[in-house]
């Protein structure tokens, strides 16, 4: 039962944080500025 509760909590946390970060384009540009030395957006 504890494993199910833990798994559900982790899933909710991932969903909430990914949605909030996906809507902030300026923050995404800042993060990608650190990564663009090795990665390219097509």
C-alpha distance matrix in Angstrom:
0.0 3.8 5.4 5.3 6.4 8.7 10.0 10.8 12.5 14.4 15.5 16.8 18.5 20.2 21.4 22.8 24.6 26.0 27.5 29.1 30.7 31.9 34.2 36.0 38.8 40.6 37.6 37.2 40.8 40.5 37.6 39.4 42.6 41.0 40.0 43.2 45.0 43.0 41.7 43.6 42.7 44.4
3.8 0.0 3.8 5.4 5.1 6.1 8.5 9.9 10.5 12.3 14.2 15.4 16.4 18.4 20.1 21.1 22.5 24.3 26.0 27.3 28.6 30.2 32.6 34.0 36.8 38.4 35.2 35.0 38.6 38.0 35.1 37.1 40.1 38.3 37.6 40.9 42.6 40.7 39.7 41.7 41.0 43.0
5.4 3.8 0.0 3.8 5.5 5.0 6.0 8.5 9.8 10.5 12.2 14.3 15.3 16.5 18.4 20.0 21.2 22.4 24.4 26.0 27.1 28.4 31.0 32.5 35.1 36.8 33.6 33.0 36.6 36.1 33.1 34.8 37.9 36.1 35.0 38.3 39.9 37.9 36.8 38.8 38.2 40.0
5.3 5.4 3.8 0.0 3.8 5.4 5.1 6.1 8.5 9.9 10.5 12.3 14.2 15.4 16.5 18.3 20.1 21.1 22.7 24.6 26.0 27.0 29.4 31.3 33.9 35.9 33.0 32.3 36.0 35.9 33.0 34.6 37.9 36.4 35.3 38.4 40.3 38.3 36.8 38.6 37.6 39.2
6.4 5.1 5.5 3.8 0.0 3.8 5.5 5.1 6.1 8.7 9.9 10.7 12.3 14.3 15.5 16.5 18.4 20.0 21.4 22.8 24.5 25.9 28.0 29.8 32.7 34.4 31.5 31.2 34.9 34.6 31.9 33.9 37.0 35.6 34.9 38.1 40.1 38.4 36.9 38.7 37.6 39.5
8.7 6.1 5.0 5.4 3.8 0.0 3.8 5.5 5.1 6.2 8.7 10.0 10.6 12.4 14.4 15.5 16.6 18.3 20.2 21.5 22.6 24.3 26.7 28.1 30.8 32.3 29.2 28.9 32.5 32.0 29.1 31.1 34.2 32.5 31.8 35.1 36.9 35.3 34.0 36.0 35.2 37.3
10.0 8.5 6.0 5.1 5.5 3.8 0.0 3.8 5.4 5.2 6.2 8.7 9.9 10.7 12.4 14.3 15.6 16.5 18.5 20.3 21.3 22.4 25.1 26.8 29.3 31.2 28.2 27.4 31.0 30.9 27.9 29.6 32.8 31.4 30.3 33.4 35.3 33.4 31.9 33.7 32.8 34.6
10.8 9.9 8.5 6.1 5.1 5.5 3.8 0.0 3.8 5.5 5.1 6.2 8.6 10.0 10.7 12.3 14.3 15.5 16.8 18.6 20.2 21.2 23.5 25.5 28.2 30.3 27.5 27.0 30.7 30.8 28.1 29.9 33.2 32.1 31.1 34.1 36.4 34.7 32.9 34.4 33.1 34.8
12.5 10.5 9.8 8.5 6.1 5.1 5.4 3.8 0.0 3.8 5.5 5.2 6.1 8.7 10.0 10.6 12.3 14.2 15.7 16.8 18.4 20.0 22.1 23.7 26.6 28.3 25.4 25.3 29.0 28.7 26.1 28.3 31.4 30.2 29.6 32.8 35.0 33.6 32.1 33.7 32.5 34.6
14.4 12.3 10.5 9.9 8.7 6.2 5.2 5.5 3.8 0.0 3.8 5.5 5.1 6.2 8.6 10.0 10.7 12.1 14.3 15.6 16.5 18.1 20.7 22.0 24.7 26.3 23.3 22.8 26.4 26.1 23.3 25.3 28.4 27.0 26.3 29.5 31.6 30.0 28.6 30.3 29.3 31.5
15.5 14.2 12.2 10.5 9.9 8.7 6.2 5.1 5.5 3.8 0.0 3.8 5.4 5.2 6.2 8.7 10.1 10.7 12.4 14.5 15.7 16.5 19.1 21.0 23.5 25.6 22.9 22.1 25.8 26.1 23.3 24.9 28.3 27.4 26.3 29.1 31.5 29.9 28.0 29.3 28.0 29.8
16.8 15.4 14.3 12.3 10.7 10.0 8.7 6.2 5.2 5.5 3.8 0.0 3.8 5.5 5.1 6.1 8.6 10.0 10.8 12.5 14.4 15.5 17.5 19.5 22.4 24.4 21.9 21.6 25.4 25.6 23.3 25.2 28.4 27.8 27.2 29.9 32.6 31.3 29.3 30.4 28.8 30.8
18.5 16.4 15.3 14.2 12.3 10.6 9.9 8.6 6.1 5.1 5.4 3.8 0.0 3.8 5.5 5.2 6.1 8.4 10.1 10.9 12.3 14.2 16.3 17.6 20.6 22.2 19.3 19.2 23.0 22.8 20.4 22.6 25.7 24.8 24.5 27.5 30.0 29.0 27.2 28.6 27.3 29.6
20.2 18.4 16.5 15.4 14.3 12.4 10.7 10.0 8.7 6.2 5.2 5.5 3.8 0.0 3.8 5.6 5.4 5.9 8.5 10.1 10.7 11.9 14.7 16.2 18.6 20.6 17.8 17.0 20.7 20.9 18.3 20.0 23.3 22.5 21.8 24.6 27.1 25.9 24.0 25.3 23.9 26.1
21.4 20.1 18.4 16.5 15.5 14.4 12.4 10.7 10.0 8.6 6.2 5.1 5.5 3.8 0.0 3.8 5.6 5.4 6.2 8.7 10.2 10.6 12.9 15.2 17.8 20.2 17.9 17.1 20.9 21.6 19.4 20.9 24.3 24.1 23.3 25.7 28.6 27.4 25.1 25.9 24.0 25.9
22.8 21.1 20.0 18.3 16.5 15.5 14.3 12.3 10.6 10.0 8.7 6.1 5.2 5.6 3.8 0.0 3.8 5.6 5.5 6.4 8.8 10.2 11.6 13.5 16.7 18.7 16.4 16.4 20.2 20.6 18.8 20.9 24.0 23.9 23.7 26.1 29.1 28.4 26.2 27.0 25.1 27.3
24.6 22.5 21.2 20.1 18.4 16.6 15.6 14.3 12.3 10.7 10.1 8.6 6.1 5.4 5.6 3.8 0.0 3.8 5.5 5.3 6.2 8.5 10.5 11.5 14.5 16.1 13.4 13.4 17.2 17.2 15.3 17.5 20.5 20.3 20.2 22.8 25.7 25.1 23.2 24.2 22.6 25.1
26.0 24.3 22.4 21.1 20.0 18.3 16.5 15.5 14.2 12.1 10.7 10.0 8.4 5.9 5.4 5.6 3.8 0.0 3.8 5.5 5.3 6.0 8.9 10.5 12.8 15.1 12.7 11.8 15.5 16.3 14.1 15.7 19.1 19.1 18.4 20.8 23.8 23.0 20.6 21.4 19.5 21.8
27.5 26.0 24.4 22.7 21.4 20.2 18.5 16.8 15.7 14.3 12.4 10.8 10.1 8.5 6.2 5.5 5.5 3.8 0.0 3.8 5.5 5.2 6.8 9.4 12.0 14.7 13.1 12.5 16.2 17.3 16.0 17.4 20.6 21.3 20.8 22.7 26.0 25.5 22.8 23.0 20.6 22.6
29.1 27.3 26.0 24.6 22.8 21.5 20.3 18.6 16.8 15.6 14.5 12.5 10.9 10.1 8.7 6.4 5.3 5.5 3.8 0.0 3.8 5.6 5.8 7.2 10.6 12.5 10.8 11.3 14.8 15.5 14.6 16.6 19.4 20.1 20.3 22.3 25.6 25.6 23.2 23.5 21.4 23.8
30.7 28.6 27.1 26.0 24.5 22.6 21.3 20.2 18.4 16.5 15.7 14.4 12.3 10.7 10.2 8.8 6.2 5.3 5.5 3.8 0.0 3.8 5.5 5.6 8.3 10.0 7.8 7.7 11.4 12.1 10.9 12.9 15.7 16.4 16.6 18.6 21.8 21.8 19.6 20.0 18.1 20.8
31.9 30.2 28.4 27.0 25.9 24.3 22.4 21.2 20.0 18.1 16.5 15.5 14.2 11.9 10.6 10.2 8.5 6.0 5.2 5.6 3.8 0.0 3.8 5.7 7.3 10.3 9.2 7.9 11.3 13.1 12.0 12.9 16.1 17.3 16.9 18.3 21.8 21.6 18.8 18.6 16.1 18.3
34.2 32.6 31.0 29.4 28.0 26.7 25.1 23.5 22.1 20.7 19.1 17.5 16.3 14.7 12.9 11.6 10.5 8.9 6.8 5.8 5.5 3.8 0.0 3.8 6.1 9.1 9.0 8.8 11.7 13.6 13.5 14.6 17.3 19.0 19.1 20.1 23.7 24.0 21.2 20.6 18.0 20.0
36.0 34.0 32.5 31.3 29.8 28.1 26.8 25.5 23.7 22.0 21.0 19.5 17.6 16.2 15.2 13.5 11.5 10.5 9.4 7.2 5.6 5.7 3.8 0.0 3.8 5.6 5.5 6.4 8.9 10.3 10.9 12.4 14.6 16.4 17.1 18.1 21.6 22.4 20.0 19.6 17.4 19.9
38.8 36.8 35.1 33.9 32.7 30.8 29.3 28.2 26.6 24.7 23.5 22.4 20.6 18.6 17.8 16.7 14.5 12.8 12.0 10.6 8.3 7.3 6.1 3.8 0.0 3.8 5.4 5.0 6.3 8.8 9.9 10.4 12.3 14.8 15.2 15.6 19.2 20.2 17.7 16.8 14.4 16.9
40.6 38.4 36.8 35.9 34.4 32.3 31.2 30.3 28.3 26.3 25.6 24.4 22.2 20.6 20.2 18.7 16.1 15.1 14.7 12.5 10.0 10.3 9.1 5.6 3.8 0.0 3.8 5.4 5.2 6.4 8.8 9.9 10.7 13.3 14.7 15.1 18.4 20.0 18.1 17.5 15.7 18.6
37.6 35.2 33.6 33.0 31.5 29.2 28.2 27.5 25.4 23.3 22.9 21.9 19.3 17.8 17.9 16.4 13.4 12.7 13.1 10.8 7.8 9.2 9.0 5.5 5.4 3.8 0.0 3.8 5.4 5.1 6.3 8.6 9.9 11.5 13.0 14.3 17.4 18.8 17.1 17.3 16.0 19.2
37.2 35.0 33.0 32.3 31.2 28.9 27.4 27.0 25.3 22.8 22.1 21.6 19.2 17.0 17.1 16.4 13.4 11.8 12.5 11.3 7.7 7.9 8.8 6.4 5.0 5.4 3.8 0.0 3.8 5.4 5.1 6.0 8.5 10.3 10.7 11.8 15.2 16.1 13.9 13.9 12.4 15.6
40.8 38.6 36.6 36.0 34.9 32.5 31.0 30.7 29.0 26.4 25.8 25.4 23.0 20.7 20.9 20.2 17.2 15.5 16.2 14.8 11.4 11.3 11.7 8.9 6.3 5.2 5.4 3.8 0.0 3.8 5.5 5.1 6.1 9.0 9.9 9.9 13.4 14.9 13.0 12.6 11.4 14.7
40.5 38.0 36.1 35.9 34.6 32.0 30.9 30.8 28.7 26.1 26.1 25.6 22.8 20.9 21.6 20.6 17.2 16.3 17.3 15.5 12.1 13.1 13.6 10.3 8.8 6.4 5.1 5.4 3.8 0.0 3.8 5.5 5.2 7.1 9.3 10.3 13.0 15.0 14.0 14.4 14.1 17.7
37.6 35.1 33.1 33.0 31.9 29.1 27.9 28.1 26.1 23.3 23.3 23.3 20.4 18.3 19.4 18.8 15.3 14.1 16.0 14.6 10.9 12.0 13.5 10.9 9.9 8.8 6.3 5.1 5.5 3.8 0.0 3.8 5.4 5.6 7.0 9.1 11.8 13.0 11.9 13.1 13.1 16.8
39.4 37.1 34.8 34.6 33.9 31.1 29.6 29.9 28.3 25.3 24.9 25.2 22.6 20.0 20.9 20.9 17.5 15.7 17.4 16.6 12.9 12.9 14.6 12.4 10.4 9.9 8.6 6.0 5.1 5.5 3.8 0.0 3.8 5.2 4.9 5.9 9.2 10.2 8.7 9.4 9.5 13.2
42.6 40.1 37.9 37.9 37.0 34.2 32.8 33.2 31.4 28.4 28.3 28.4 25.7 23.3 24.3 24.0 20.5 19.1 20.6 19.4 15.7 16.1 17.3 14.6 12.3 10.7 9.9 8.5 6.1 5.2 5.4 3.8 0.0 3.8 5.5 5.5 7.9 10.3 9.8 10.5 11.3 15.0
41.0 38.3 36.1 36.4 35.6 32.5 31.4 32.1 30.2 27.0 27.4 27.8 24.8 22.5 24.1 23.9 20.3 19.1 21.3 20.1 16.4 17.3 19.0 16.4 14.8 13.3 11.5 10.3 9.0 7.1 5.6 5.2 3.8 0.0 3.8 5.9 7.1 9.1 9.6 11.6 13.1 16.8
40.0 37.6 35.0 35.3 34.9 31.8 30.3 31.1 29.6 26.3 26.3 27.2 24.5 21.8 23.3 23.7 20.2 18.4 20.8 20.3 16.6 16.9 19.1 17.1 15.2 14.7 13.0 10.7 9.9 9.3 7.0 4.9 5.5 3.8 0.0 3.8 5.5 6.0 6.0 8.5 10.4 14.0
43.2 40.9 38.3 38.4 38.1 35.1 33.4 34.1 32.8 29.5 29.1 29.9 27.5 24.6 25.7 26.1 22.8 20.8 22.7 22.3 18.6 18.3 20.1 18.1 15.6 15.1 14.3 11.8 9.9 10.3 9.1 5.9 5.5 5.9 3.8 0.0 3.8 5.3 4.8 6.0 8.3 11.7
45.0 42.6 39.9 40.3 40.1 36.9 35.3 36.4 35.0 31.6 31.5 32.6 30.0 27.1 28.6 29.1 25.7 23.8 26.0 25.6 21.8 21.8 23.7 21.6 19.2 18.4 17.4 15.2 13.4 13.0 11.8 9.2 7.9 7.1 5.5 3.8 0.0 3.8 6.0 8.1 11.3 14.2
43.0 40.7 37.9 38.3 38.4 35.3 33.4 34.7 33.6 30.0 29.9 31.3 29.0 25.9 27.4 28.4 25.1 23.0 25.5 25.6 21.8 21.6 24.0 22.4 20.2 20.0 18.8 16.1 14.9 15.0 13.0 10.2 10.3 9.1 6.0 5.3 3.8 0.0 3.8 7.0 10.5 13.1
41.7 39.7 36.8 36.8 36.9 34.0 31.9 32.9 32.1 28.6 28.0 29.3 27.2 24.0 25.1 26.2 23.2 20.6 22.8 23.2 19.6 18.8 21.2 20.0 17.7 18.1 17.1 13.9 13.0 14.0 11.9 8.7 9.8 9.6 6.0 4.8 6.0 3.8 0.0 3.8 6.9 9.6
43.6 41.7 38.8 38.6 38.7 36.0 33.7 34.4 33.7 30.3 29.3 30.4 28.6 25.3 25.9 27.0 24.2 21.4 23.0 23.5 20.0 18.6 20.6 19.6 16.8 17.5 17.3 13.9 12.6 14.4 13.1 9.4 10.5 11.6 8.5 6.0 8.1 7.0 3.8 0.0 3.8 6.2
42.7 41.0 38.2 37.6 37.6 35.2 32.8 33.1 32.5 29.3 28.0 28.8 27.3 23.9 24.0 25.1 22.6 19.5 20.6 21.4 18.1 16.1 18.0 17.4 14.4 15.7 16.0 12.4 11.4 14.1 13.1 9.5 11.3 13.1 10.4 8.3 11.3 10.5 6.9 3.8 0.0 3.8
44.4 43.0 40.0 39.2 39.5 37.3 34.6 34.8 34.6 31.5 29.8 30.8 29.6 26.1 25.9 27.3 25.1 21.8 22.6 23.8 20.8 18.3 20.0 19.9 16.9 18.6 19.2 15.6 14.7 17.7 16.8 13.2 15.0 16.8 14.0 11.7 14.2 13.1 9.6 6.2 3.8 0.0
